[in-house]
Amino acid sequence: MKKKCILGVVLLVVTVLKAASAQLNSTAITGAWQIKEAGIEQLLIFQDGFFFHTAYNRSEKQFVYSHGGKYTPEGDALNIQVLFNSSDKVEVGKQFNTKYSIAGHTLKISLKGKMQNWNRLDDSSAPLAGVWRITSRMQDGKLTPIHQTGSRQTYKVLSGTRFQWAAIDPEKKEFSGTGGGSYTFVNGKYTETIEFFSRDSSRVGASLSFDGKLENGEWHHSGLSSKGAPIYEIWSRVR
């Protein structure tokens, strides 16, 4: 009886330690990472179970590729589910495991079949860090709920200093566009600077500022669009 009791306690401790390890690894990898090589920048964001990986040449305003999806930590590995791939839609829907390790400010991980060392840009310590979807928009003076129908999805991922949005349809394996760069959120003013844009390279380098606030966990976003039209939007975190 005592042996069974001890075995039960040991199994419980092992289970708790595994769960704690997965949570620790998830927290450790969260944030934005970067590689710069021969003019090509790569941005990698891990946030709340989602990852976005993009390559671009900022100086030449060239978008190279982007892919992303969901991830789940499993010890010293990540279980990856691909939701979009701008250069190879055959990859959409596939799942794979990849080993990774973190030492100081360096992440070592294999994505797209190549082991690389990434430098940390931030650890997502910011009020707006999260995965967001627009849920309401001001129309004719009234806030109108927005319900995404069908299989098309649009996400905006923010780490501590970086942002990226992507319009995708995992079911149809379609990629409609993406853009991203750096952002700041200070004293109620949200400002983003575009570093890559798959649809319109002329927008690279542009900065847009908006009024922003968090209320009951929702992000209220208002100001003027790139075309000068007034906007008021409410974004909610993806759980």
Secondary structure, 3 states (H helix, E strand, C coil): CHHHHHHHHHHHHHHHHHHHHHHHHHHHHCEEEEEEECCEEEEEEEECCEEEEEEEECCCCEEEEEEEEEEEEECCEEEEEEEEECCCHHHCCCEEEEEEEEECCEEEEEECCEEEEEEEEECCCCCCCEEEEEEEEEECCEEEECCCCCCCEEEEEECCCEEEEEEEECCCCEEEEEEEEEEEEECCEEEEEEEEECCCHHHCCCEEEEEEEEECCEEEEEEECCCCCEEEEEEEECC
